[in-house]
Amino acid sequence: MIAVDKIIDGHCHLASSRCIPRGFFEGVAANMAVQMRSAGAPVDAARLTRMLIAQHDDHDADKLVAKMDEAGIAKTVLLAPDFSHVFEAEFSFEDLARQHAQVRLRHPGRFHVLFGVDPRWGETGCAYFEKAVDEYGFEGLKIYPPCGYSPSDRRLFPFYEVCAARGLPVLLHTGPTTPTLRFEFADPYLIDEAALLFPGVNFILAHGGVNLVEQAKLMCCYRPNVYLDFSGFPAAMSAHGWQAPLRDLFAQGINHKIIFGTDWPVFSMKDDLKAMISGLLAPEGPLAGLPPAAVARIMGGTIESLLPPAASSASADAGQSITNKQAGSKSQ
Protein backbone atom coordinates (compact mmCIF):
# COMPACT_ATOMS: atom_id res chain seq x y z
CA MET A 1 0.00 0.00 0.00
CA ILE A 2 0.98 3.62 -0.54
CA ALA A 3 2.34 5.01 2.73
CA VAL A 4 0.54 8.00 4.30
CA ASP A 5 1.69 9.44 7.62
CA LYS A 6 -1.71 10.76 8.72
CA ILE A 7 -5.14 9.93 7.30
CA ILE A 8 -8.09 12.18 8.12
CA ASP A 9 -11.58 11.23 6.97
CA GLY A 10 -12.97 14.60 5.90
CA HIS A 11 -16.60 13.49 5.56
CA CYS A 12 -18.30 11.14 8.01
CA HIS A 13 -21.49 10.86 10.05
CA LEU A 14 -22.47 9.21 13.28
CA ALA A 15 -24.31 5.97 12.55
CA SER A 16 -27.00 7.08 14.94
CA SER A 17 -30.76 7.15 14.46
CA ARG A 18 -30.79 10.13 16.81
CA CYS A 19 -29.10 12.18 14.08
CA ILE A 20 -31.12 11.07 11.04
CA PRO A 21 -34.94 11.36 10.93
CA ARG A 22 -37.16 8.50 9.85
CA GLY A 23 -38.21 10.43 6.73
CA PHE A 24 -34.63 10.34 5.45
CA PHE A 25 -34.42 6.57 5.91
CA GLU A 26 -37.77 6.09 4.16
CA GLY A 27 -36.41 7.62 0.97
CA VAL A 28 -33.28 5.46 1.03
CA ALA A 29 -35.40 2.37 1.64
CA ALA A 30 -37.71 3.23 -1.28
CA ASN A 31 -34.74 3.27 -3.69
CA MET A 32 -33.39 0.03 -2.26
CA ALA A 33 -36.79 -1.61 -2.67
CA VAL A 34 -37.05 -0.65 -6.35
CA GLN A 35 -33.59 -2.05 -7.07
CA MET A 36 -34.22 -5.29 -5.17
CA ARG A 37 -37.61 -5.84 -6.80
CA SER A 38 -36.05 -5.43 -10.24
CA ALA A 39 -33.79 -8.36 -9.33
CA GLY A 40 -36.81 -10.45 -8.40
CA ALA A 41 -36.51 -10.11 -4.63
CA PRO A 42 -39.85 -9.41 -2.92
CA VAL A 43 -39.20 -6.67 -0.37
CA ASP A 44 -41.20 -4.34 1.80
CA ALA A 45 -39.95 -0.73 1.96
CA ALA A 46 -41.30 -0.28 5.48
CA ARG A 47 -39.32 -3.31 6.65
CA LEU A 48 -36.19 -1.96 4.98
CA THR A 49 -36.72 1.35 6.78
CA ARG A 50 -36.89 -0.41 10.13
CA MET A 51 -33.72 -2.37 9.29
CA LEU A 52 -31.81 0.80 8.37
CA ILE A 53 -32.87 2.53 11.57
CA ALA A 54 -31.90 -0.49 13.66
CA GLN A 55 -28.41 -0.51 12.11
CA HIS A 56 -27.83 3.10 13.15
CA ASP A 57 -27.19 2.32 16.80
CA ASP A 58 -23.62 3.62 17.21
CA HIS A 59 -24.75 6.66 19.20
CA ASP A 60 -21.43 7.11 21.05
CA ALA A 61 -19.17 6.32 18.06
CA ASP A 62 -17.52 3.35 19.80
CA LYS A 63 -17.94 1.15 16.73
CA LEU A 64 -16.75 3.94 14.45
CA VAL A 65 -13.55 4.46 16.44
CA ALA A 66 -12.82 0.73 16.30
CA LYS A 67 -13.20 0.79 12.51
CA MET A 68 -11.03 3.92 12.27
CA ASP A 69 -8.29 2.11 14.20
CA GLU A 70 -8.59 -0.93 11.94
CA ALA A 71 -8.33 1.26 8.83
CA GLY A 72 -5.50 3.47 10.10
CA ILE A 73 -7.58 6.66 10.19
CA ALA A 74 -6.15 9.08 12.75
CA LYS A 75 -9.03 11.56 12.87
CA THR A 76 -12.47 12.00 11.39
CA VAL A 77 -14.60 15.03 10.59
CA LEU A 78 -18.15 14.38 11.78
CA LEU A 79 -20.89 16.22 9.91
CA ALA A 80 -24.08 17.08 11.75
CA PRO A 81 -26.71 18.47 9.33
CA ASP A 82 -30.00 19.82 10.64
CA PHE A 83 -33.06 18.10 9.17
CA SER A 84 -35.45 19.33 11.86
CA HIS A 85 -37.06 21.96 9.63
CA VAL A 86 -38.22 19.48 6.97
CA PHE A 87 -38.72 16.15 8.75
CA GLU A 88 -40.55 15.24 11.91
CA ALA A 89 -37.71 14.56 14.29
CA GLU A 90 -37.59 13.39 17.86
CA PHE A 91 -34.29 15.20 18.40
CA SER A 92 -33.66 18.93 17.90
CA PHE A 93 -30.51 20.60 16.60
CA GLU A 94 -29.67 21.36 20.24
CA ASP A 95 -29.83 17.61 20.98
CA LEU A 96 -27.65 17.00 17.93
CA ALA A 97 -25.02 19.43 19.20
CA ARG A 98 -24.93 17.87 22.67
CA GLN A 99 -24.61 14.36 21.25
CA HIS A 100 -21.62 15.31 19.08
CA ALA A 101 -19.97 17.16 21.96
CA GLN A 102 -20.36 14.07 24.13
CA VAL A 103 -18.80 11.89 21.43
CA ARG A 104 -15.76 14.16 21.33
CA LEU A 105 -15.38 13.96 25.09
CA ARG A 106 -15.71 10.18 24.99
CA HIS A 107 -13.03 9.88 22.27
CA PRO A 108 -10.54 12.72 22.85
CA GLY A 109 -8.52 13.82 19.84
CA ARG A 110 -10.33 11.63 17.31
CA PHE A 111 -13.09 13.88 15.98
CA HIS A 112 -13.67 17.31 14.50
CA VAL A 113 -17.28 18.47 14.14
CA LEU A 114 -18.93 20.62 11.48
CA PHE A 115 -22.35 21.49 12.86
CA GLY A 116 -25.41 22.75 11.01
CA VAL A 117 -28.60 24.66 11.69
CA ASP A 118 -31.22 25.18 8.98
CA PRO A 119 -31.14 28.91 8.06
CA ARG A 120 -34.94 29.08 8.21
CA TRP A 121 -34.70 28.97 11.99
CA GLY A 122 -33.55 32.57 11.59
CA GLU A 123 -31.67 34.58 14.20
CA THR A 124 -32.34 31.95 16.85
CA GLY A 125 -30.63 29.29 14.77
CA CYS A 126 -27.61 31.43 13.95
CA ALA A 127 -27.20 32.45 17.57
CA TYR A 128 -27.27 28.81 18.60
CA PHE A 129 -24.67 27.89 15.96
CA GLU A 130 -22.34 30.55 17.35
CA LYS A 131 -23.05 29.38 20.88
CA ALA A 132 -22.24 25.78 19.94
CA VAL A 133 -18.94 26.88 18.42
CA ASP A 134 -18.10 28.72 21.64
CA GLU A 135 -19.27 26.08 24.12
CA TYR A 136 -18.41 22.87 22.30
CA GLY A 137 -15.48 23.95 20.13
CA PHE A 138 -17.11 22.87 16.86
CA GLU A 139 -14.89 23.74 13.91
CA GLY A 140 -17.21 24.63 11.05
CA LEU A 141 -20.66 24.79 9.48
CA LYS A 142 -22.46 21.95 7.71
CA ILE A 143 -25.37 22.93 5.46
CA TYR A 144 -27.77 20.67 3.57
CA PRO A 145 -29.33 22.56 0.62
CA PRO A 146 -31.59 19.65 -0.48
CA CYS A 147 -33.66 20.50 2.58
CA GLY A 148 -34.96 23.36 0.44
CA TYR A 149 -32.60 26.35 0.24
CA SER A 150 -29.74 27.60 -1.90
CA PRO A 151 -26.26 27.67 -0.33
CA SER A 152 -26.20 31.33 -1.42
CA ASP A 153 -29.50 32.05 0.35
CA ARG A 154 -29.07 35.37 2.16
CA ARG A 155 -30.48 33.83 5.32
CA LEU A 156 -27.19 31.93 5.50
CA PHE A 157 -25.06 35.07 5.37
CA PRO A 158 -25.10 35.66 9.15
CA PHE A 159 -23.76 32.09 9.56
CA TYR A 160 -21.04 32.82 6.99
CA GLU A 161 -20.14 36.00 8.84
CA VAL A 162 -19.57 33.92 11.99
CA CYS A 163 -17.39 31.54 9.98
CA ALA A 164 -15.43 34.40 8.40
CA ALA A 165 -14.75 35.99 11.78
CA ARG A 166 -13.58 32.70 13.32
CA GLY A 167 -11.79 31.07 10.40
CA LEU A 168 -14.30 28.19 10.10
CA PRO A 169 -14.96 26.23 6.87
CA VAL A 170 -18.41 25.56 5.43
CA LEU A 171 -19.22 22.14 3.96
CA LEU A 172 -22.32 21.81 1.78
CA HIS A 173 -24.00 18.78 0.29
CA THR A 174 -24.04 18.62 -3.53
CA GLY A 175 -25.73 16.11 -5.79
CA PRO A 176 -28.62 13.73 -5.09
CA THR A 177 -29.63 12.42 -1.70
CA THR A 178 -32.62 10.64 -0.21
CA PRO A 179 -35.62 10.79 -2.61
CA THR A 180 -37.69 12.43 0.14
CA LEU A 181 -35.70 15.67 -0.36
CA ARG A 182 -35.34 18.08 -3.29
CA PHE A 183 -32.31 17.96 -5.57
CA GLU A 184 -32.71 21.36 -7.25
CA PHE A 185 -30.56 23.23 -4.69
CA ALA A 186 -27.74 20.67 -4.79
CA ASP A 187 -25.89 22.10 -7.81
CA PRO A 188 -22.26 23.12 -7.05
CA TYR A 189 -22.71 26.34 -9.04
CA LEU A 190 -25.17 27.63 -6.45
CA ILE A 191 -22.32 28.37 -4.03
CA ASP A 192 -20.85 30.93 -6.45
CA GLU A 193 -22.48 34.06 -5.00
CA ALA A 194 -21.58 33.14 -1.42
CA ALA A 195 -18.01 32.25 -2.42
CA LEU A 196 -17.67 35.63 -4.14
CA LEU A 197 -19.15 37.64 -1.27
CA PHE A 198 -17.27 35.75 1.46
CA PRO A 199 -13.72 35.35 0.11
CA GLY A 200 -12.44 34.69 3.64
CA VAL A 201 -14.60 31.58 4.05
CA ASN A 202 -13.50 28.23 2.61
CA PHE A 203 -16.38 26.27 1.08
CA ILE A 204 -16.18 22.49 0.58
CA LEU A 205 -18.41 20.84 -2.04
CA ALA A 206 -19.33 17.53 -0.44
CA HIS A 207 -19.39 14.67 -3.01
CA GLY A 208 -18.03 17.11 -5.62
CA GLY A 209 -15.58 14.50 -6.85
CA VAL A 210 -18.42 12.05 -7.53
CA ASN A 211 -21.63 13.99 -8.32
CA LEU A 212 -21.89 16.87 -10.83
CA VAL A 213 -18.13 16.64 -11.11
CA GLU A 214 -17.60 19.03 -14.01
CA GLN A 215 -19.37 21.86 -12.20
CA ALA A 216 -17.49 21.14 -8.99
CA LYS A 217 -14.12 21.05 -10.76
CA LEU A 218 -14.75 24.40 -12.43
CA MET A 219 -15.74 26.00 -9.13
CA CYS A 220 -12.52 24.70 -7.56
CA CYS A 221 -10.43 25.96 -10.48
CA TYR A 222 -11.83 29.48 -10.54
CA ARG A 223 -12.80 30.23 -6.95
CA PRO A 224 -9.76 30.29 -4.64
CA ASN A 225 -11.93 29.50 -1.60
CA VAL A 226 -13.83 26.49 -3.03
CA TYR A 227 -12.74 22.88 -2.44
CA LEU A 228 -14.36 19.49 -3.02
CA ASP A 229 -14.38 16.10 -1.36
CA PHE A 230 -14.86 12.76 -3.07
CA SER A 231 -16.95 11.15 -0.35
CA GLY A 232 -19.34 8.59 -1.76
CA PHE A 233 -16.68 7.30 -4.17
CA PRO A 234 -17.75 3.62 -3.85
CA ALA A 235 -20.96 4.64 -5.63
CA ALA A 236 -19.29 6.54 -8.49
CA MET A 237 -21.24 5.70 -11.64
CA SER A 238 -18.77 4.33 -14.16
CA ALA A 239 -18.66 1.24 -16.34
CA HIS A 240 -15.07 0.75 -15.21
CA GLY A 241 -15.60 0.94 -11.44
CA TRP A 242 -15.02 3.80 -9.01
CA GLN A 243 -11.24 3.87 -9.50
CA ALA A 244 -11.45 5.20 -13.07
CA PRO A 245 -13.30 8.47 -12.33
CA LEU A 246 -10.99 9.13 -9.38
CA ARG A 247 -7.91 8.69 -11.56
CA ASP A 248 -9.42 11.23 -13.93
CA LEU A 249 -10.17 13.60 -11.05
CA PHE A 250 -6.61 13.40 -9.74
CA ALA A 251 -5.28 14.27 -13.22
CA GLN A 252 -7.06 17.65 -13.40
CA GLY A 253 -4.43 19.79 -11.69
CA ILE A 254 -6.60 20.57 -8.65
CA ASN A 255 -5.23 18.04 -6.17
CA HIS A 256 -4.55 20.88 -3.73
CA LYS A 257 -8.34 21.36 -3.64
CA ILE A 258 -9.35 17.70 -3.16
CA ILE A 259 -10.29 16.12 0.18
CA PHE A 260 -10.66 12.44 1.06
CA GLY A 261 -13.92 11.40 2.72
CA THR A 262 -15.85 8.17 3.16
CA ASP A 263 -19.44 9.31 3.83
CA TRP A 264 -19.60 6.56 6.46
CA PRO A 265 -21.97 4.88 7.32
CA VAL A 266 -23.66 5.21 3.92
CA PHE A 267 -21.72 2.29 2.42
CA SER A 268 -21.37 0.23 5.58
CA MET A 269 -23.35 -2.66 4.05
CA LYS A 270 -21.00 -2.77 1.05
CA ASP A 271 -17.50 -1.92 2.31
CA ASP A 272 -15.96 -1.14 5.67
CA LEU A 273 -13.49 1.68 6.25
CA LYS A 274 -10.48 -0.60 5.98
CA ALA A 275 -11.59 -1.81 2.55
CA MET A 276 -12.10 1.76 1.35
CA ILE A 277 -8.63 2.82 2.49
CA SER A 278 -7.05 -0.31 1.03
CA GLY A 279 -8.67 0.34 -2.34
CA LEU A 280 -7.51 3.94 -2.45
CA LEU A 281 -3.94 3.24 -1.36
CA ALA A 282 -3.39 0.01 -3.29
CA PRO A 283 -0.29 0.00 -5.53
CA GLU A 284 -2.60 -0.12 -8.55
CA GLY A 285 -5.19 2.23 -7.02
CA PRO A 286 -6.25 5.71 -8.21
CA LEU A 287 -3.60 7.51 -6.12
CA ALA A 288 -0.74 5.50 -7.63
CA GLY A 289 1.81 7.64 -9.43
CA LEU A 290 0.96 10.88 -7.65
CA PRO A 291 3.75 12.69 -5.77
CA PRO A 292 3.81 11.72 -2.07
CA ALA A 293 3.10 15.34 -1.09
CA ALA A 294 -0.08 15.35 -3.21
CA VAL A 295 -1.27 12.08 -1.67
CA ALA A 296 -0.62 13.46 1.82
CA ARG A 297 -2.69 16.58 1.06
CA ILE A 298 -5.58 14.61 -0.41
CA MET A 299 -5.68 12.05 2.41
CA GLY A 300 -5.63 14.55 5.25
CA GLY A 301 -3.38 17.55 4.84
CA THR A 302 -5.83 19.82 3.04
CA ILE A 303 -8.79 19.31 5.37
CA GLU A 304 -6.50 19.77 8.37
CA SER A 305 -5.30 23.09 6.93
CA LEU A 306 -8.89 24.32 6.55
CA LEU A 307 -9.87 23.58 10.16
CA PRO A 308 -9.11 26.08 12.92
CA PRO A 309 -6.52 25.20 15.57
CA ALA A 310 -7.87 22.92 18.30
CA ALA A 311 -9.51 24.90 21.05
CA SER A 312 -8.75 22.91 24.18
CA SER A 313 -10.43 25.48 26.40
CA ALA A 314 -13.62 25.21 24.37
CA SER A 315 -13.55 21.43 24.75
CA ALA A 316 -13.13 21.77 28.49
CA ASP A 317 -15.99 24.25 28.63
CA ALA A 318 -18.08 21.80 26.58
CA GLY A 319 -17.48 19.08 29.12
CA GLN A 320 -18.49 21.34 31.97
CA SER A 321 -21.55 22.55 30.06
CA ILE A 322 -22.73 19.00 29.34
CA THR A 323 -22.13 17.96 32.94
CA ASN A 324 -24.11 20.92 34.19
CA LYS A 325 -27.00 20.24 31.83
CA GLN A 326 -27.14 16.59 32.85
CA ALA A 327 -27.04 17.50 36.53
CA GLY A 328 -29.79 20.04 35.97
CA SER A 329 -32.01 17.56 34.17
CA LYS A 330 -31.61 15.04 36.98
CA SER A 331 -32.65 17.59 39.58
CA GLN A 332 -35.90 18.47 37.78
N, C-alpha and C positions, 0 to 999 in steps of 0.2 A: 504493500500500500504506500501511497504518497505520504510522506511525513509532514505533519502539521503540529506546531508547538502548542497552539491553543485554539480549540474549536468552540465557537459560540453559536448556538442556534438562535438566529435573529427573528424567528417567527414561530411561536408555540402557544398553546392554550392549555389550561387546566382541563383534564378529562373529568369534569364535574358537572353533574346535572343541575347544580346550584347556579352555574354560570350561563347555561344555555336553556332557553325556554322550550317548552314542549312544541310550540308552533314551528320552531326551527327544525327540530327532529322530524316532525311530520312531513315536511317538504323533502328532506333527505330520504326518508323511508318511501315516499311516493315514487321517487326516481328509481330506487333500488327495486321496488316491486315491479315496475314496468320492465326493467332489464331482466329480472328473474323470470317473469311470466313469458317473455319472448323466447327464453331458453326452455320453456315447457315446465317450469317449476311453479306449482300452485302456491301462492303466498298471500298473506294478509297484511296490508300496509299498517294497520293498527298494531298487529303483533310485532312487526319490524320496529315500529316506533318504541314500543315497550322494551324491546331488546336493546335498542340504541341507548335509551335512557339508563337501563340497568348497567350497561357497560361503562357509563360515565360516573364511576364511584370513587375516583381518586381525588377526593376533596382536599386532601392535605399534601398532594404531590409526592407521596412516599414512593409510589410505583414509578412515577416519572423520573425521580432522582435515581432510582435503581437502574432504569434503562439508560439514563444519561451516563452513568458510571460504566455500564457495559459497552456503550458506544464510544466512550472517550470524549464526551462533550463536557467541557469545563463549566460553562454557564449557559443559561437559556433566558431569552426575552419572552416573558409571558404577556400576552395581549388580552385585555379585558374590555371588549366592546359592550356598549350599553344597548340592549334590545328592549328595555322596559317601556319605551314609548310606542312600540308597534306590536308587541306580543304581550298577552297576559302572562305575568311572571310572578312567582312566589317571592322572589328575591329582588330587592331594589338595587340601584347603582351604589348606594351606601353599603349594603350588604356585600356587594361584589368587591368594593374597596377593602373592607375589613378582612374578607376571606383571603385576598391576595397579600395583604400585609401580614396576616398570620402565617401564610405559607413561607414568606421570606424569613420570618423569625424562626420558623421550624427548621429551615434549611439555610443557614447563614452563608452568604457569599455565592449562592448558586443561581439566584434569579434577579433579573431586572424586570420592571413592570411598566408597561405603557397602558395607561388607564383612560377609559372613555366615558363621556356623558353625552347623550343625544343633545344637539344644540337647541332643540325645541323645548327643552326644559328652561331655557332662557337664563336670566341672571342668576337664578338659584343654582342651576346646573354648573355654570361657569365658576361661581364662587365655591361650589363644593369641589370641583376639579382642582382649583388652586389650593384649597384646604387639604385635599388628599396629598398633593405634592409636598406641602409643608409638613404634614403630620406623619405621613407614611414614607416619604422619600421616593415616591414614584418618579420615573425618569422620562416620561413623555406622554403624548396623547395618542390614543387609538380611536379612529373614527370609522364608521361603517355606513358609507353612503347608500348601499342598497336598502337601508331602512327608510329611505325616502327623501334624501336631501343631497344637494351637490356639495363636493368638498370645498367649493369656492362660495358656498352660501354665506352671506354676510353675518348670519347669526353665529357662525364659527369664528369670526374675526376676534372677538374678545378672548377666546381660547388661544388663538394664534398669538395674540399680544402677550399672554402669559408665557407661552413657549418661547417667544422672542426674547423676553426679558430674562428668562432663566436658562436659556441655551438648551431647550428640550426639543427633541425631534417629534414629528407627527407621522404616524403610519396609517395609511388609508387602504381599505379593501378596494381592489379593482377586479373586474371580471365577474363571471356568474357566481352564484351562491345557492342557498336553498331555494327551491321553486316558490316558497311562500313569501319571498321578498322580490322587490323590483330590481331589474338589472340596468335600467336606463341611466342611473347616476354612477355607474361603476366604470365609466370610460376614463382612462388615464389622462386624456386631454382636459378633463374638467378641473384638474388641479392648477391649470395654467394661471388663472387670475390670481389665486392665492399665492402661488409661487412667485409671481411678479411683484405683488404688493407686500410680501413678507420675505424679502431676500435674506434675512437673518435666521429664517427657520428652515431646517432641513426636512424635506418631505420624502417619505419612502412609499413607493407604489408596491403594495403587497401583491404577490403573484404576478408582478409585471414581467417576469422572465418566462411566464407560462401562458398567461391569458392576455390577449390584445397586445402582443409583444411589440409589434411595429410601433404602435403609439407610445408605449412605455419607453422603448429605446430612444425615440426622437425626443421625448421630454427629458430624458437623462443626458442626451447629447447637447441640448440647447438651453437647458435651465441648470445653472451651476448648483442649485440647491435641491435638485430632484434626484433620487436614487430609486432602485428597484430591488426587490428580493425575488428569488425563484422558488419560494415555498409552493408546495403542491406539485413539485416536479414529477413524482411518480405517476401523475395523471396527465402528463403532457400528451396531447393528441398528435401522434406521429406514427406513420406506418413502420418506422424503423426503431420504435421504442423511445423512452424519454432521454436517452443519452444523446441522440442525434440533435434535437433542438438545443440542448445545453451546449454542445460543442459549437454550434452556430452562434449562440449567444456570446460565448466566451471569445469569439473571433471578431467581435464588432468594435473593439477598441474602447470599450466602456467598463473594463473590469474594475476600475477604481470606483465605479458606481454600483457594483453588484454585491448583494448580500445573500449569504446562505440562510435558508430557513426550511423547516420540515413541515410546518402546519400540523404537527402532532396535536390531537390524536386522530385527525381526519383519516389517515391511512393505516391506522393501527390494526385493522383486520387483514391488511394486505402485506405490509412490511413493518418491522420494528425499527427503532432508531439505529441499531447496529447495522442492519442490512442497508439502510439508506446511506449511512456514512461509508460503508464498505463499497457500495456501488459508485459513489462519487470519487473516492480516493483510490480505486483500483488502478493498477498499472495501465490498463486499457480503457479507463474511464474518461469522462468528458473533461476532467482537469489535467489529464496527461499532456505533457509538452509545454504547459504554461510555466513561466518563471516562478520559482519558489515564493518570491515576494508577492506576486499576483495571487497565488493560491492562498497565502496567509491572509491577505486582505479580504478575499472573497469569503473564506471560512471563519472569519471572526474579527479581523483587524478593522474593517470599515465600520461595522456596526458599533464596535467598541469606541471608535473615534467620534461617533455621532452622539453617544450617550454622555450625559454630564458626569463629572467625577462623583464617586460614591459619597453620599452624605451620611456618615456614620451617626452624626447627632440626630438626623431626621429618623434614622432607623431606631435609635434608642427612644426617641420621643414616641414613635409608632408603637413600640412595645408597651410603654407606659400608658399610652392612650387606650390601647386595646385592653390592657389589664384593668384600667379604670372603668371602662365601659362594661366589661364582664362583671366586675364587682358591683357596679351600679344596678345591672339587670338582676343580679341575684338578690339584692336587697329590696327589690320592688315586690 
